Amino acid sequence: GLADMAGKLMQEGTTSRSAQQVAEEAANMGGAVNVGVGPDESDIGIDVLSEFGPKAAALIADVAEHPLFPESELPRLKKDALRQLAIAKSGPQNMALERFRKILYGNHPYGTVFPTQESIEKTTVEAIKKYYADNFGAARAHLYVAGRFDSAAVKRAIEENFGKWEKGPVPITDVPKVKPEHVLDVTDRPGAPQSTLYVGLPVPGATSPDNIGLTVTNALLGGSFGSRITTNIREQKGYTYSPFSQISRRYHDAYWAEVADVTTQYTGPSLKEIFGEIERLQKEAPGEAELKGIETYLSGIFVIQNSSRGALIGQLRYVDLQGLGEDYLKTYVQKVNAVTPAEVQRITKEYIKPGEMTIVVVGDKSKISDQLTPFEPAKT
């Protein structure tokens, strides 16, 4: 919550520019300054017309290095944050995500998806300034420029505007030690016409030799429109409209999860089909044609993802955060296409185990409790 509020207050002006001046300067260059806050990184960015690259570098440097953190804007931002929190926590997928992360990560920071009302209300400018001092500085920063621009002029602007930024604190690394645990967690939403399912477990992070194999396996299992789980519970059974699986990655940490909003009466049957598709892939390798289709899909998506300036920077950020090295992006498509059916079967057997999964369900308990009995952990 403190990080979120610091990010919002950073957009409210610098020691030499008011918030309006920052916005107007950015707009005159064809863009807007955006500050984002995530679980591992905060980012400050702008997308402008090419001739304004040097000026954009100067503006971004000012926002990064000299935020004003005006006390006068904090009450308004708190009010907005409280309203957004209430909206976010009322959504069933967010409720399920929050429970899933808390079960998986406990008291580690990754276990906190949303701030509390109390933490927002208690936030002070002093606390925000301390957070900034403890976390921002040149030692942690990466700067990316992508697009069409005068390279020499932009480099000069970067040196002039970022060259005197204080080094600041070194990065903190706090990788959680997560163990898979078979848990069934149910949150009651009386009268809900659907149940939201969040089913998953920890898997190896981005630096694992099986990282790309896991990406391919996920796409085949549930992470693409033509995947097995999607075909089963959406196309064939009609239990849900938009199920998906994902490998959710943070710094040297990841989990696999299937997410779906299913019709209440098909809550149990949906779980049965999800686990059934996993077990089928454990027992029998996919066919060459099916796998090749998935690999072609992933290769195409990768090319599309690198076709815009922002997406390219996102890829570079990911590589730098995870420490994947310069060859990762160059060899990605080649490695995707090299994954074999036998590897997909092995990876499914080794990492995606129904018996070790955390199952989070948000729905009408009175109508789904009996359906969930087969998925309860064995009593010891």
N, C-alpha and C positions, 0 to 999 in steps of 0.2 A: 504493500500500500504506500509506503514511504517513497519507494522508487517511482511508482506511478505518479504520485503527486509532484515529485521533483521534476519529472519529465514534463508534466503539464505546466508547471510554473516557469520552466526554462523558456517556454514560448511567450512569456509575458514581458519581454524586453531585456535589454542588456544595460550595462552601466553607461553606455553612450547612445543607445537607441531605445526609444519607447517601443512597445509592442506594435503600435500602429506604424511606426517608421520601419520596423523589421518587415511587417506585412506589405507595406507599400513598396519598399525596395525590391522585395521578392517578386511582387506582382509586376513591377515595371520591367523585370527580366523575364517575365513569362512563367513564373513558378510560385511556389509557396514553401516556406520552411516547415518541415515536419519533424517532430521528436517522437520516437517510438521507444517503448520499454518492454523488454522480453525477459524470459527466465535467466538468460545468460548474458545478454548484451542490451545496451541502450544505443540508439542511433539517432543522428541528426543529419537530415538530408534535404536536398533541393534539386529540382530538375528544371533547367532554364534553357533559353535559346543559346546556341553555341557561342555567339560573340560575347556573352556575358560570363563566361567561365571564370576569369580572374575576379570579377566583382562578386560572384557567387561564393568563391573560396573565402574572400574577405568577410562576407556576411556570416557564413557558417562558422568561421573561426571566432567571430565575436560572440555568437550565441553559445558556442562550446566553452569558450574560455572566460567570458565575462557576464554570466547571467546575473540579472539584478535581483531576482526572487522577491518581487514586491509584496509586502505584507497585505496591501490593500486588495489584492486579487485572490488571496487564499480563501476567504469565506465563500465567494462565488464558485471557485473550483471544488471546494468541499461539497457544496450543495449539489453541483453537477455530478460529482463522484458518487454521492449517496443515492441519487436518483438512478444512475447507471448501474450501481450495484444491485439495487432492488429489482431492476428489470432483468439483469443477467442471471441472478440467482433464482428467478421464477421459472426459467426455462428448463424443461426436463433434461435436455442433453447436457446443459451446464451443471445441473444438479448431479447427474450421473458422473460426469467428468470429475467434479469436486470430490465425490466419494471415492472414486477409483484412485485418484492421485493420493488422497490421504491414506488409504489402505496400503498402497504400494510404497509410499515414501515416508509416511509417518511425520515426524517433526522436521525432516529435512526441508529446506526451502522449496524444493520441487513439489512437496506435498501441499503447498498453499496455492490455490488457483485464484482466489479472490481475497481482497482485504476484508477486514471486519468493519462494521459500522463504527465501533469504538476506536479502531486505529485511525480511521479517516478523521473522526471528530477531534482526536487528540494531536493530530499532526500540527507542528509549528514550523515557522520559517527557520528557526534556529536548528531544528532537527533536519530540515531539508538542506540547509547550508552545510551541516556536518556530514550528511550523507554524500553531498557533492564533493566535499573535500576528501572524504575517505575513498571515493570511487572513481573520480575523474582526473585525467592527466595524460600527458604525452606517452608515458610508459605503457599504458594500456591501449592506446588509440591506434586504429588502422584507418587510413584515409584512401578512399577509392574515387576515381574519376573515370567515367565511361561515356563514350559518345564521340561527337565531332567537335574539336576544339584546337586552339593554338597551344600546342604542347609546351613550348618554351615560356609563353606568357602565363599559363596556368601554373607551371612549376615555380616561376618567380613569385607568383601570388601566394602559393602555398608556403614557400620559404619565408616570405615577409610576414605572413599572418599567423603561421603556426610555429615558426622557428624559435620563438621565445616562450612557448607554452611550457609551464613548469612540468617536470617529469611526473610528479605525483606518486601515489602509492603503486606498488607492484600488484599484478593481478592475484586474486585469491582463487584457489582451486578447491572445490569441495564436491568430489564425486561421490554420490551415495552408494552404499553397499546394500543392494536390493536382492532379496530372495523371493522366488515365486511362492505363492501361498494359495491353496485352494480355499476360497472364501465365497460365500453367497451373502450378499448385502442387499437388502430390499428397503426402499424408501416408499412410503405410502402416499399415493396421490388419489384420494377417493374420487370415484367418478371418471377417472381418466380413460379416454377411449383407446389410448395406446399405452404400451409399455416401452420405455427406453432401455435398451440393453447396452452395456459397456462391458465387454468381455476380453480379458487379455492377461499378459504376463511379461516380465522383463526378458529382453533379448540382448545379444551383444551390441555394443555401440559401433560408431562409424569407423573406428580403426580396426575392427575385427576383419580377418581374412574372409569371413563369410558375409560381410556387409552387403556386397552387391548381390550375392546369391539370395540373401534374405529379401532384398528389394524385389528381385524377380519372383521369388516364392510368394511374397505378399500380393504382388500384382495378379498372379495367377489364382491365388486363393480367394481374395476378396477386395483387392485394391484397384480394380479396374471395372469398367462397365460390363465387360464380357467375362468377368471372373466367375469362378465356380459357385461361391456362396451367393453372389448377387443373382446369378442365373437361377439358382435353386429357390431362394426365398422371395425373390422379386418376380422373376419371369414365370417360373413353373408353379409356385405355390401361391403367390399373391399375398404373402404375409406382410409385406412392407413395400414402400415406394423407393426409398433411397438408402439402402444399406451400404456400408463401406468398411474396409479394413485399412489400417495404416501402421507404419512403423514410425512412432513419434520419438524424435531424437532431441536430446539436449547435449551438453558437453560431456562426451565420453559415457553417455547413458542413453538407453533406448528401451521402449516397450512396444510389443505388438498388441493391437486391439481391434476387435470387430465392434462397430457401432451401428445400431439400427433402432428405428422407431417402428414397432410392430403392433398390429391389431391385438388388443388385449386378450382375446380368446386364443391367440396363437403364440402367446409368450413362451410357454414350454416347448411346443413344437418347433419354434424358431431356434431355440437353443439346441434342440436335438439335431436339427438339420445343420447348424453351424459346426457342431462337434463332429457330426457325421462326415462332413466334407473334409475336415482336417484329418480324421482317421482314414478316410479313403486315400488321401494323398500320402499318408504315412505308409500305407500298405502297398500302393501301386504308383510307380513313377508316371508322370504325365506323358502323353504321346508327343512325338517330335513336332508334329504340325501345330498342336495346341501351344506348346512352349514357344515355338518360333513366332507365332502370332503375338504372344505376350512380349517377347523380346523386341520385335519390330515396333510394337506400340510404345514401349519404354524408350527406345532409341529415338523415335519421332518426338515424343514428349520432351526429351532432353534437348533436342535441337530447337524446339519451340521455346523452351525455357531460357535459352541463351540468345534469343533473337531481339530482346529489348535491353535497354541500358540498365534499368532497375533489376531485371532478372539476372543479368550477367554479374552485377555487383553482388546480388544475393548468393550466387554460386561461389564467388571468390570469398565472400565472408564465411560461408559454410566451410570451405576448405581450410581457411586460416584458423577458424575457431577450433575445428577438430584436429588440426595438424596433419592433414592428409597428404600434403606435398604437391608439387607442381604437376606431377604426372596424372593426378587423379582425374581431372577433367579431360585431359588428352586421351586417356585410355578407357574412359567410362563406357562408351558405346561398345568398344571391342570386348570388354570384360562382361558386359551384359549379354552380348551375343554368344559368349563362350560358355555360359552356364548350361549344364546338361540336365536331362531329365533325372538322372541318378542323383545329382547334387540337390535338386529340388526335393526329392523324396528324403534324402538324408537330412537336409536342413529342417524339414517339417518334423521328422521324427526326433531330431536332437533338440529343437528349440520351441516348437509350437505344440505344447502338450496340454490337452484338455484337462487332465487330472491335476494340473498345477495352476490352473487359471483362477484369477479373481473375477467373479461374476457380480456385476452391479446392475440392479434392476430398479427403475423408478416407474411405479404404476399402481393400480388399484389392488391393494393386498387382498381384499375380500374375494377378488375374482382370479387372482394369479397364484395364491399361496399353494394350492394343491398341485398346480402345474409345475411348480418349482421344486417339489419334494424330491424328484429323482436327481437333482443337481446339488443337493445339500452335501456338505463334507461328511465323510464317514465318521461316526462317533467312536472315540477311543476310550 
